C-alpha cells in the first residue's frame, strides 16, 4: 500500500472556523495544510454566494438536516440545519454579524479558559473584519466585510419607532458596549453586491490555487481519526466520493477538527474519545473516557409571532431578517436575556402544520432565549459514521427558558401595538389573539418553536482539571496529543448574540496558538 499523503496539519471541516485556521496557517509558506470537507465547494455557486437566497438552503442538498430526538417539552418536528458545503454555516446562514459581549468572553476566561477574555479576543475581531461602522475599535482591512444593513424597509423603520415608543431605544450594535436593551438594523457579513462574506469567500477563495502549501479537498466525509502507536493523532480516514472506498491523509504535527457542534463530537466519539459507557454501548473502543464530549449542548430556541401586513412588504432585502431587538426581562442584568429577529417575510415553517393561518404578505418577530438554561446532548446512533447522530437539545426543560420566551411573545405584542405600527399590523396570524394565558402561550411555543440554528458547547474548553471540559484552554483534546478542536463546539457557553463571527474569531485564535507552539 502506498503511504498516505502527508501534511504538517490536517483540518477536518472547511467551515466557519476551519477555513480560517487553514488560511492563517498557510500564510507561512513553510507550513503545509490539507482541508478535508464533506460538502461541495461554494466557488461560483450562486445558491450559496447570494445571501438573499439563504432560506432556500434549509433542508436542501447543502444541509445535513438533523432531526431532533423527540422532545418532552419542545417541538419534536424541529430540525437542525447544519451546512454541508465549503464555508460551513457561514455559507448557509443569514450572515448576522456580532462581536460577542465582553461580559460573555470575560466569563469564559473566569471559567478556566485562560487567554479568552474580551481583552484577549477583541483584537482578533478587529483583525478579521473590514467594518463600515464608526469606532476606533473596528478593523478596516480584515478579510471579512461587515456592514450595517441600509434602512430600506419601511415596515422595519416603523418597527424601530414602535420599539422606542415601548421603551426600547434605537441603539447601534457592535459599538464595544453590550446592548442590554435596544434595537437597530443588524450588521451583516456581506459585500455590497450581495455576496456573503463567509469564511470560505473571505479566507479561502483568495488563496485557493495560489498557495502550493494549501490543499482543499471537498466531497470527503471523515470516518474516524487515526492515531499512531504512541497515542498521537496522526491523520484522518475518510470516505472517497465514490462512496465505496476509503482514503487517508496524514498529519506530521496536528489534526484540527472543525466539523461544528454536532459533527465534531460525533467524529471524536467515532474515534474513541467520549463518554466511555456510551461508546461501549455502540461498539466503539474507548481511547479516552471524556464525558463532556457531546454533552452540554446549548442553543438559542426561537419562537415566532406573525402578523398579516396591511401594506405590501418589501420585495428585495439583504437577507430578509434585518433588525434585532435586545431586552432584559428582569432588573440588574449586564447582558440581555431576550432577543428578537424581525423578519419582513412570513415564517410559517413550524406554524402551518399546526393549523395556524399564513399569508404571502406578512412580517414576524422571533423571540429567542439568549442564555438558555436547558442543555442537551449529541450521541452516536450507531458506530457507523454514515448514520446521523442523535441530537437531543432538551428544549424548555428549564423554567427560565419558558418564562423568557412567554415574556417575549407578550412584549412583541406590546411593541407592535404602538402607534408607529398601526399602518402595518393587520391580523395576528400566529399564535392569534386567542392565546392569552401563560399556559396557552407556552402550549403554542412548545408545538411551534424553532431554533436560531446556534448549537454550541458540545466539546467545550475549560480548566485542565475540569473533567467535563474535553479541551484545555488552548483547544487541545485532553488525553491525546496532536489533536485540537476549533468551532462553536468549544464554547464554554453560547454567547447572547448570533455566534458566527465569534466562531471565525475562534479560528483566528486557534491558528495563533498553533503558531505559538
N, C-alpha and C positions, 0 to 999 in steps of 0.2 A: 504493500500500500504506500503510495506517495505521502510524504509528510504534508500536513495541512499548511496553508499559507499562514504566515506569522507576521504579526504587527506588534508594535510596542503596547498599544491599547486597543481593546475592542469595546465599542459602545453598543449595547444591545437596546435598540429602540432609538429611532431618529426623530424623537418627538420634541416637546416644548423645552425640555432641559437637555436631552441627548444631543440635539442639533447644536446647542450652544457649547457643550463640552467638546464635541468633535472639532468645531470650528476654532475654538480658542486653543486647544492643544496643538493643532496643526499650524498655528502661527509660527511655531518653531520648525523650520524645515528639517531638523534632525530627528523629529518625532513622527512616527507613522501611526495612523489610526484607521481602523475599519469600523464602519457603522453597519449594523445588521438591522434592517427594518422589515417588518412583516407585510406592511402595506405597499401600495404602488408609489411611484414618485408623483409629486404635485407639479413638476415643471411643465409649464404650458397648459395646465388643466384648469380651465376657467370654472369648472364646477367647484373647485377648491379655491382658486385665487380670487374670484369675485366675492367680496364679503357680503354683498346684499343677497346672495344665494344661500346663505349658511343654513337656513331652516330646512332646505331640501336635502341636506346631508343626513339628517336624523333618520335612522332606520334604513339607510341606503347601503350600497355596497362598500362605502367608505367607513362603515360603522360596525364595530364588534357587537353592538346592540345586545347588551347583557340584561336579561330579565332578572328582576329581583326575586328572592325567595318569598314565599307567602308571608305577608306582614300581619302581625297580630293587631296592630293599631294604626296601620297605614294602608296605602294604595298598592295592592298586590299586582295590579296590572302594570305598574311602573317599570320602566326600563332605563338602564344607564347607557347613554351614548358614550362610547369611547372610540376615538378616531383610529382608523386603520389606513393611514396614509403618512407619507413623509411630512414632518412638522407636527405630528400628533394632534392633540386637541387644539393647538394654536392654529391648525389648518382647518378646524371643524367648528369653532365656537363663534361667538358674536364679537370677539375682539374688544371687550370692555377692559380698559386698562387702568389698573390701580397700583400705586405703591402700597404695600401693607402698612397698617397703622404702626407707628413707632412703639406703641404700648404692647402690641402683639409680639413684635420682634424682641423687645426687652424682656417679655415674659418667656419667650423661647430660651433666651440666654439664662434667665433665672432658673429654668427647669433643668439646667445642666448642659445646655448647648453653647458652650464657650465659643465666642467668636461670631455669634449670630445676633447680637444686639442691633438696634437701629443705627448706632454709630458705626458698627461694622458693615451693615448691609446697605445703608442709604447710598454710599459711594458706588455700589455696584449697580443700583438703579440708574444713577447718574451716568455711569459708563455705558450702559446698554441702550439708553434712549436718545432720540433726537426729538425733543418735545417743543411744541409751539406755544406752550403756556408760559406766562411770566414767572420769574423767580430764579435767583442765583443758584438754587439747589438743583435746577433741572439741567440735564445734559442736552447738548446741541449737536453732537457729532457721532452719537452711537448708531448702531445698525438698525435699531427698531424705531420706526416712525410713530410717535404718539401725537395725536392732535385732538382738540376739543371739537365735539360734534357741532356743526353750524346750526343755529336756531331756526331751521326752515319749516318746522312742523307747527302750524297754528294751534292745533289742539294741545301740543306739548307746551307751547308758550302759555296758553291759558291754564294748564295744569300747574306750572310753576307759580303763577299768580294765585291759584287756589291754595297751593301749599303755604304760601306766605300768609294768606288770609287765615289759615288754620294754625298759624304759629310755627311753621317750618320755613325758615328763611332761605332765600336763594343764595347758595354758598358754593363757590367753585371747589372742585376736587383736586387732589394731588398738589396741595399748596405747602405741604410739610407739616400741617397740623391736622389731626384727625377730626373729621366731621362727625360729631355725635348727633347733631340734629340739623339737617339741612338738605336741600335739593338742588340739582343742577343737571345740565347736559353732561353726559359722560365724556371722558376721554376714551379714545379708541386707538388701538394699534393698527392703523390702516393708512395707506397712502392716499393722496388727494384724488387719484384716478380711480379709487375704489378697490384697489388691490390690497388684500390683507397683508399686514406686516408681521407674518407668522415667524416662528423660529426658523423654519426652512427657508422662507423668502429672504429673511434678514441675515441669517448667518451662513446657510449652506449654498444657496443659489450663486452668490458672488464668487465662490471659491471652488465649486464642483467642476472637475475637469481642468482646473487651473493649478491645483496643488497636487503634485505627484505623490505626496505623503498622505493623502486622504482618499480612501476608497469608500463610497457609499453604495451598499448593495441592498436593493429593495426586493420585496416578494419572498423573503426568507423568514419563516416563523421559527423562533427559538424553541427547541425541545427541552434542553437542560444545559446547565453549566457544567464544565469539565474541571477536574481537579487533578493536580499532579500527586505523585506518591507522598510528597512532603506536606500535602494539605493545601498548597497554594492553588487559587483559582487560575487555571491555565488556558481557558478558552470557552467556546460555546459550540454546542451541536444544534443544527437547525435542519428543518425540512426544506428540501430544494423545491423550486417552482413546479417541478413535475408531480409534486405531492406524493412521490413514491420513495425517492432516495434521500439519503441524509448526507449533509456536509458538515465540516467543522472548520473553525478558524481559531488560531492560537494567539495568545497574548503573552508577550515577554514580560510585561510589567504588571498591568492590571486589567481587569474587566470592570466596566461600569454599567450597571443595569439601570436602564432609564425607560421602563415599559409602562409607567403610570401606576396609579394607586390600586388598580385591580390586577394588572398583569405582572407587575414586579413581585408582589408577594406570591403570585401563582408560580412564577419561574423559580423563585427561591425554594418554595416548597417542593416543586418537582425535582429540585436538585438536592433535597435532603436537609434544607435549612428551614425550620419552622417548628410549630408545636409537635413535640415528639409523639404524643399519643395519637394525634390526628394523622400524622404521616404514616404511622404503623397501621392505622385502620385502613388506609387506602393502598397499602403495599409499597410505600416508599421507604428505602433505607434511611435512617436518621444519621445525618452528618453532624448537625448542630441542633440541639434541642433549644429552640428560641421561641418562647410562647408569644412574643409580641408580633411575629410575622403573621400578617393577615388579620391582626386584631386592631382595636381602636379605630375602626373605620368611622370617619366623620364626614358630614356633608352639609350643604345648605338646602334643607327641604323648602319647597316653594308652593304656596297656594296661588289661586287666581280668583280675581273678581272682575267681571266683564260687563261692559255697557254697550248697548247699541248707540251708534253716533247719530246725532241729529243732522250733522253736515257731512259732506263727503270727506273721508280721511285721505291723507296723503297717498299718492301712488308711487312715489320714489322715496328712498331713505338710504342712509348709510348702512344700517343693518336692522332697522325696524324696532330696536329697543334702545332708545337714545337718551333716556332720562333716568337718573337714580334718585331715590329718596332715602335718607337715613333718619332713624328715630330712636330715642331712648324711652323705653316703656316704664321705667322706674327711676327714681331720683338717684343721683350720685354716681352714675356710670361714667367711666372715662372712654368708653367705646360704645358705638350703637349696638343695640341687641335686635334691631328690626331694620330690614332694608326692603325697598321695593324697586323693581324694574317697571318702567312704563312702556307698554307695547302699543304701537299705532296700528296693530293688526288684531283680528280675532285670535284667541288662543284657546281652542276647544279640544286640545289633544287628549285631555282626560275628562272633560265635562260632557261631551256629546254622547258618549257611550252610556252615560248615566241618565240620559233623558233631558238634559238641560238644553234650552234653545240656543241657536247660534245665529250668526249673521255675517255677510261678507263685508259689512261696514261697521266695524266695532273697534273699541280700544279697551285696554285692560291694565290693571295693576297687579303685580305678582309679589305679595309679601313673602319674605323668607327670613328664617331664623339664622342670624349671623354667627351665633356661637351655640349651636345645638348641643344639648347635653345627652341626647340619645346617641349611643355608639353601637357599631355593628362589627361584622366580620366578613372576610373573604376566605373561603376554604376550597380545597380541591373537591371536585365532584368524583373524580377517579384519578388514577395515576397516569392516565392518557393525556398528553399535552393538548390533543385536539379537542378535548371536552371543555366546554365553558365552565368557569369556576362558579361556585355558589356565592352569590353576592347578597348579603343579608344586612341592610342598613339599620334595621330595627327602628324605623321611623316612629316618632311620637311615643316612645316608651318612657319618656321623662316628662313630667308635668310642666316643666319650664317651657318646653317647646310648644306644647298645646296652648299654654297661656299667651305666649308671644304671638303665635300665628292667629289665634282668635282675636287678640287685640289688633292685629294687622288688618283683618277684614273690617272691623268696626271703624278703624281710623281711615281706611281707604274710602269708606262711605262718607265720612265726615269731610275729607278733602274734596271729594267730587261733588258734595252738596254745596260747596262755596259758590258765591255769585259768579266768579270768572268762568266756571264750567257750565253755567246754565244753558249756554248756547250749544253745548256739545253733548251733554249727558242725557241720553234717552233712557229707555227701559234697561234696568239691571237684568242681564240675561242669566248670570250665574254668580252667586247662588240664588239670586232673586230675593225680593223683599219678604218672602215668607219665612226666611231663615233669620231668626232674631235672637234666640236664647243661646247661651254658651253651648248647650248640648246640640242644638240644631246646627250651629256654625261648625262645631267640630265634626259632627256627622258628615257634613259636606266636605270638610277638609280631608277627612280620613279616606273618603272614597274617590276624591278627585285631585289630590295634591300631586305635584310633580317634583322635580329636583332642578336646581340650577346647574347640575352636572359638575359638581365640585368635590368628588371623593378625594380624601386625603388621610394621611396619618397611619397607613397600614404597615409601614416599615419605618417607624419613627426613629429619629435620633434622640439621644439623651446622654445622661451621665454614664461613665464607664461602668459603675456598679448598679445601674438600673436594668434589671433583668427583663423588664417589659419593653425596653427600647433595644431593638435588634442592631442599631447602628450607634457608633460613637459620634462625637460632635464633628468629626472630620469625614463623616459619611461612610466610614469603613464598617463592613459587616463583622460583628463580633464573633470570634470563634474560628475564623479562617483568615487567610492572608490573600492579598491581591484582588480584593473584591469590594467595590463601593456601590451605593445606590444614589441616584440623583434624579428626583422627580417629586411630584406632590406627595408621594407616599412617605417621604422623610419628615414631613412637617410634624412637630410635636402636637400641634393642634391647628385647625384650619383658621386662617385669618378671617376677620369680619367682612372682607371685601372679595371681589372676584379675583382668583389667585393666579391667573395665567402669567402676568408679568413677574410675580414673585417666583413662579416656577422657573422662568428664564433666569431670574437672579440666582436661584439655587444652582443652575447650570454654570453660571459665571463663577460662583463661589467654589463649586466642585473643581473646576479647571484650575483656579488659583491654588487650591490646597494640593492638587496633584503636582503642580509645578513646584510647590514649596518642598515636596518630598515627604 
